[in-house]
């Protein structure tokens, strides 16, 4: 077969895509991967892996301020926030390079660019058009195609990320500076991780959830324990909550659903709706007017 003709083309080099490509190659199929950004997908580059690296740093910071309980003593403990963020990015880069090495070892070529289905050839093979950032588009032919394009964050109406006052999960992973106060919308896995990290690093954090409890897709017992521990850390938690429309600058209002009085606006240095809001899309509380908190569909 030519360098553009394969048994299988996988569009997307995330956890689903690159694993499928490796397995196909092991079974003897000529396989290629099309990836627009970084191998490893959202999880490795902008999700599970970098957040765990940040959480490790916040854990160390927490321990350094609680050394007396372990019989140690340290004075003038401080941290370099830019180095903490740089380390998390380095961890992701290293693992992404590992994925690249695995594909190269399995003789699976990677075509950089956006892939899309582009019809069928005369002999019935699928055509995949790869649009590159630099250079002319390229067409690949394959007997089979796997679409593994992954997930995207859905933006909340009226709370579009601006990189300054409103963050998505991406801005929250690579902030230019440590915020003093933070309002996190959504208390699923990603929301609670960001809340825990920034609180342990010294920010004042409020965690807002439209469902009756945080971590709504987990067991109630786990949710209750987490709620208690987060409050011990100093995280303010609002469940059964709603978010008022954004006003000028960093001013938004947050209150409980059953609160009778008109909520008083609060001022925050940062506001970001994490991707985790998609995990709450099946709760009844989401049937709300546009001016209240709405979550993306999963």
PALOKOL-803910 format. One record per residue (C-alpha): residue number from 1; x, y, z; residue in three letters. Coordinates in steps of 0.02 Angstrom, whole numbers, always signed. Each point is the difference from the previous one (the first is absolute). Layout:
N
KOLFI i c1 c2 c3 aa
KOLFI NUM X Y Z Ala
...
REM end
This chain:
298
KOLFI i c1 c2 c3 aa
KOLFI 1 +0 +0 +0 Unk
KOLFI 2 +55 +180 -29 Unk
KOLFI 3 +38 +120 +141 Unk
KOLFI 4 -175 +72 -16 Unk
KOLFI 5 -95 -164 -15 Unk
KOLFI 6 -39 -98 +159 Unk
KOLFI 7 -109 -137 +70 Unk
KOLFI 8 -51 +118 +141 Unk
KOLFI 9 +9 +186 +32 Unk
KOLFI 10 -36 +63 +176 Unk
KOLFI 11 -54 +182 +15 Unk
KOLFI 12 +53 +56 +173 Unk
KOLFI 13 +155 -44 +99 Unk
KOLFI 14 -75 -2 +174 Unk
KOLFI 15 -17 -148 +121 Unk
KOLFI 16 -130 -82 -112 Unk
KOLFI 17 +83 +37 -166 Unk
KOLFI 18 +182 -42 +28 Unk
KOLFI 19 -42 -159 +98 Unk
KOLFI 20 -113 -59 -142 Unk
KOLFI 21 +138 +38 -125 Unk
KOLFI 22 +130 -98 +99 Unk
KOLFI 23 -115 -150 +16 Unk
KOLFI 24 -41 +4 -186 Unk
KOLFI 25 +185 +4 -42 Unk
KOLFI 26 +30 -149 +116 Unk
KOLFI 27 -133 -95 -97 Unk
KOLFI 28 +90 +33 -163 Unk
KOLFI 29 -101 +145 -72 Unk
KOLFI 30 +89 +144 -84 Unk
KOLFI 31 -56 +145 +110 Unk
KOLFI 32 +18 +188 +7 Unk
KOLFI 33 -51 +132 +128 Unk
KOLFI 34 -59 +176 -38 Unk
KOLFI 35 +22 +124 +144 Unk
KOLFI 36 -26 +188 -3 Unk
KOLFI 37 +88 +48 +161 Unk
KOLFI 38 +91 -112 +123 Unk
KOLFI 39 +5 -189 +12 Unk
KOLFI 40 -84 -62 +158 Unk
KOLFI 41 -155 +107 -18 Unk
KOLFI 42 -85 +109 +129 Unk
KOLFI 43 +30 -121 +145 Unk
KOLFI 44 +188 -4 -19 Unk
KOLFI 45 +28 +181 -54 Unk
KOLFI 46 -141 +102 +76 Unk
KOLFI 47 -88 -112 +127 Unk
KOLFI 48 +41 -144 +115 Unk
KOLFI 49 +190 +5 -11 Unk
KOLFI 50 +41 +186 +20 Unk
KOLFI 51 -132 +22 +136 Unk
KOLFI 52 +79 -142 +100 Unk
KOLFI 53 +170 +84 -18 Unk
KOLFI 54 -75 +163 +67 Unk
KOLFI 55 -87 -92 +142 Unk
KOLFI 56 +166 -80 +50 Unk
KOLFI 57 +78 +173 +12 Unk
KOLFI 58 -146 +64 +106 Unk
KOLFI 59 +16 -153 +112 Unk
KOLFI 60 +183 +41 +31 Unk
KOLFI 61 -44 +181 +35 Unk
KOLFI 62 -131 -58 +125 Unk
KOLFI 63 +123 -114 +89 Unk
KOLFI 64 +134 +135 +9 Unk
KOLFI 65 -123 +108 +97 Unk
KOLFI 66 -45 -143 +117 Unk
KOLFI 67 +174 -66 +42 Unk
KOLFI 68 -17 +24 +187 Unk
KOLFI 69 -121 -146 +10 Unk
KOLFI 70 +136 -111 -71 Unk
KOLFI 71 +139 +66 +111 Unk
KOLFI 72 +82 +112 -130 Unk
KOLFI 73 +27 +186 -9 Unk
KOLFI 74 +24 +118 -147 Unk
KOLFI 75 -5 +188 -13 Unk
KOLFI 76 -46 +119 -140 Unk
KOLFI 77 -72 -138 -112 Unk
KOLFI 78 -46 +67 -172 Unk
KOLFI 79 -30 -62 -177 Unk
KOLFI 80 +30 +51 -180 Unk
KOLFI 81 -170 -16 -84 Unk
KOLFI 82 +70 +9 -176 Unk
KOLFI 83 +116 -147 +36 Unk
KOLFI 84 -145 -101 +68 Unk
KOLFI 85 -98 +27 -160 Unk
KOLFI 86 +155 -33 -107 Unk
KOLFI 87 +28 -167 +88 Unk
KOLFI 88 -178 -57 -37 Unk
KOLFI 89 +23 +44 -184 Unk
KOLFI 90 +166 -93 -4 Unk
KOLFI 91 -83 -156 +71 Unk
KOLFI 92 -132 +5 -137 Unk
KOLFI 93 +130 +30 -135 Unk
KOLFI 94 +104 -147 +58 Unk
KOLFI 95 -148 -120 -5 Unk
KOLFI 96 -58 +66 -169 Unk
KOLFI 97 +175 -36 -66 Unk
KOLFI 98 -19 -175 +70 Unk
KOLFI 99 -158 -26 -102 Unk
KOLFI 100 +93 +60 -155 Unk
KOLFI 101 +138 -125 +34 Unk
KOLFI 102 -124 -144 +18 Unk
KOLFI 103 -81 +41 -167 Unk
KOLFI 104 +168 +17 -86 Unk
KOLFI 105 +56 -167 +71 Unk
KOLFI 106 -160 -81 -66 Unk
KOLFI 107 +32 +80 -170 Unk
KOLFI 108 -158 +104 +8 Unk
KOLFI 109 +26 +167 -90 Unk
KOLFI 110 -77 +157 +74 Unk
KOLFI 111 -71 +133 -116 Unk
KOLFI 112 -11 +170 +85 Unk
KOLFI 113 -156 +98 -44 Unk
KOLFI 114 -190 -3 +8 Unk
KOLFI 115 -76 -154 -78 Unk
KOLFI 116 -173 -16 -74 Unk
KOLFI 117 -93 -127 -106 Unk
KOLFI 118 +7 +49 -183 Unk
KOLFI 119 -102 -128 -94 Unk
KOLFI 120 +40 -170 -76 Unk
KOLFI 121 +120 -50 -139 Unk
KOLFI 122 -54 -95 -155 Unk
KOLFI 123 +52 -165 +80 Unk
KOLFI 124 -99 +34 +158 Unk
KOLFI 125 +138 +60 +116 Unk
KOLFI 126 -30 +144 +121 Unk
KOLFI 127 +86 +165 -33 Unk
KOLFI 128 +65 +105 +146 Unk
KOLFI 129 +50 +179 -36 Unk
KOLFI 130 +138 +65 +116 Unk
KOLFI 131 +7 +189 +10 Unk
KOLFI 132 +169 +56 +64 Unk
KOLFI 133 +41 +162 +88 Unk
KOLFI 134 +145 +26 -119 Unk
KOLFI 135 -2 -76 -173 Unk
KOLFI 136 -124 -71 -123 Unk
KOLFI 137 -139 -121 +54 Unk
KOLFI 138 +35 -185 -18 Unk
KOLFI 139 -120 -142 -39 Unk
KOLFI 140 +15 -171 +81 Unk
KOLFI 141 -92 -156 -59 Unk
KOLFI 142 -54 -138 +117 Unk
KOLFI 143 -110 -153 +3 Unk
KOLFI 144 -57 +48 +176 Unk
KOLFI 145 -4 +162 +100 Unk
KOLFI 146 -16 +24 +188 Unk
KOLFI 147 -63 +167 +63 Unk
KOLFI 148 +77 +36 +171 Unk
KOLFI 149 -8 +189 +4 Unk
KOLFI 150 -26 +13 +189 Unk
KOLFI 151 -91 +131 +102 Unk
KOLFI 152 -15 +189 -1 Unk
KOLFI 153 -54 +121 +135 Unk
KOLFI 154 -170 +77 -32 Unk
KOLFI 155 -6 +184 +41 Unk
KOLFI 156 -136 +66 +115 Unk
KOLFI 157 -110 +137 -76 Unk
KOLFI 158 +52 +169 +68 Unk
KOLFI 159 +157 -71 +81 Unk
KOLFI 160 +115 -20 -150 Unk
KOLFI 161 +183 -17 +49 Unk
KOLFI 162 +99 +159 -28 Unk
KOLFI 163 +166 -60 +73 Unk
KOLFI 164 -5 +138 +130 Unk
KOLFI 165 -149 -14 +115 Unk
KOLFI 166 -80 -158 -69 Unk
KOLFI 167 +102 -156 -25 Unk
KOLFI 168 -31 -167 -83 Unk
KOLFI 169 +97 -150 +62 Unk
KOLFI 170 +143 +46 -117 Unk
KOLFI 171 +28 +172 +74 Unk
KOLFI 172 -15 -75 +175 Unk
KOLFI 173 +144 -119 -40 Unk
KOLFI 174 +119 +134 -63 Unk
KOLFI 175 -38 +159 +98 Unk
KOLFI 176 +121 +144 -14 Unk
KOLFI 177 -17 +39 +184 Unk
KOLFI 178 -76 -71 +159 Unk
KOLFI 179 -177 +69 +24 Unk
KOLFI 180 -53 +65 +170 Unk
KOLFI 181 -181 -56 -16 Unk
KOLFI 182 -86 -128 -108 Unk
KOLFI 183 -179 -51 -39 Unk
KOLFI 184 -9 -176 -71 Unk
KOLFI 185 -161 -49 -90 Unk
KOLFI 186 -24 -188 +5 Unk
KOLFI 187 +51 -122 +137 Unk
KOLFI 188 +35 -157 -99 Unk
KOLFI 189 +174 -76 -16 Unk
KOLFI 190 +83 +146 -89 Unk
KOLFI 191 -86 +138 +97 Unk
KOLFI 192 +45 -74 +169 Unk
KOLFI 193 +180 -29 -55 Unk
KOLFI 194 +21 +182 -48 Unk
KOLFI 195 -87 +57 +159 Unk
KOLFI 196 +114 -108 +108 Unk
KOLFI 197 +159 +53 -92 Unk
KOLFI 198 -30 +187 +7 Unk
KOLFI 199 -61 -6 +180 Unk
KOLFI 200 +155 -95 +58 Unk
KOLFI 201 +106 +128 -91 Unk
KOLFI 202 -82 +140 +100 Unk
KOLFI 203 -146 +65 -105 Unk
KOLFI 204 -172 +33 +72 Unk
KOLFI 205 -112 -124 -92 Unk
KOLFI 206 -188 -15 -18 Unk
KOLFI 207 -66 -160 -81 Unk
KOLFI 208 -172 +14 -82 Unk
KOLFI 209 -110 -149 -44 Unk
KOLFI 210 -176 +0 -74 Unk
KOLFI 211 -36 -176 +67 Unk
KOLFI 212 -45 -34 +183 Unk
KOLFI 213 +177 -62 +39 Unk
KOLFI 214 +177 +12 -64 Unk
KOLFI 215 +73 -143 -103 Unk
KOLFI 216 -178 -40 -56 Unk
KOLFI 217 +47 -154 -103 Unk
KOLFI 218 +90 -82 +147 Unk
KOLFI 219 -76 -96 +146 Unk
KOLFI 220 -87 +111 +127 Unk
KOLFI 221 +115 -62 +139 Unk
KOLFI 222 +155 +53 -98 Unk
KOLFI 223 -82 +165 -43 Unk
KOLFI 224 -37 +36 +183 Unk
KOLFI 225 +177 -41 +56 Unk
KOLFI 226 +76 +108 -138 Unk
KOLFI 227 -117 +144 +44 Unk
KOLFI 228 +55 -6 +181 Unk
KOLFI 229 +185 -10 -42 Unk
KOLFI 230 -9 +142 -126 Unk
KOLFI 231 -84 +112 +128 Unk
KOLFI 232 +139 -43 +123 Unk
KOLFI 233 +123 +62 -132 Unk
KOLFI 234 -94 +164 -2 Unk
KOLFI 235 -94 -23 -164 Unk
KOLFI 236 -170 +84 +0 Unk
KOLFI 237 -130 -114 -80 Unk
KOLFI 238 -168 +49 -74 Unk
KOLFI 239 -115 -142 -56 Unk
KOLFI 240 -173 +19 -80 Unk
KOLFI 241 +79 +156 -72 Unk
KOLFI 242 -31 +121 -142 Unk
KOLFI 243 +114 +126 -84 Unk
KOLFI 244 -62 +170 -50 Unk
KOLFI 245 +53 +77 -166 Unk
KOLFI 246 +174 +73 -9 Unk
KOLFI 247 +8 +185 +30 Unk
KOLFI 248 +137 +124 -40 Unk
KOLFI 249 +175 -66 +33 Unk
KOLFI 250 +17 -144 +123 Unk
KOLFI 251 -170 +25 +84 Unk
KOLFI 252 -122 -145 +7 Unk
KOLFI 253 -130 -57 +127 Unk
KOLFI 254 -12 -173 +77 Unk
KOLFI 255 -138 -59 +115 Unk
KOLFI 256 -101 -153 +51 Unk
KOLFI 257 -157 -47 -97 Unk
KOLFI 258 -112 +21 +154 Unk
KOLFI 259 +68 +168 +52 Unk
KOLFI 260 -145 +122 +5 Unk
KOLFI 261 +96 +163 +0 Unk
KOLFI 262 +84 +67 -155 Unk
KOLFI 263 +179 -62 -1 Unk
KOLFI 264 +133 +129 +39 Unk
KOLFI 265 +133 +13 -137 Unk
KOLFI 266 +172 -64 +47 Unk
KOLFI 267 +166 +53 -73 Unk
KOLFI 268 +124 -132 -56 Unk
KOLFI 269 +170 +9 -81 Unk
KOLFI 270 -34 -155 -106 Unk
KOLFI 271 -150 -100 -57 Unk
KOLFI 272 +7 -157 -105 Unk
KOLFI 273 -125 -138 -44 Unk
KOLFI 274 +98 -164 -6 Unk
KOLFI 275 -40 -137 -125 Unk
KOLFI 276 -69 -102 +143 Unk
KOLFI 277 -167 +90 -18 Unk
KOLFI 278 -42 -125 -136 Unk
KOLFI 279 -10 -136 +132 Unk
KOLFI 280 -151 +87 +77 Unk
KOLFI 281 -104 +15 -156 Unk
KOLFI 282 -128 -128 +56 Unk
KOLFI 283 -48 +84 +164 Unk
KOLFI 284 -173 +77 +11 Unk
KOLFI 285 +71 +162 +67 Unk
KOLFI 286 +72 +38 -170 Unk
KOLFI 287 -173 +40 -70 Unk
KOLFI 288 +29 +182 +41 Unk
KOLFI 289 -25 +168 -85 Unk
KOLFI 290 +148 +64 -99 Unk
KOLFI 291 +41 +127 +135 Unk
KOLFI 292 +35 -143 +120 Unk
KOLFI 293 +141 -124 -6 Unk
KOLFI 294 -14 -116 -148 Unk
KOLFI 295 +116 -143 -40 Unk
KOLFI 296 +58 -75 -164 Unk
KOLFI 297 -73 -163 -59 Unk
KOLFI 298 +116 -151 +8 Unk
REM end
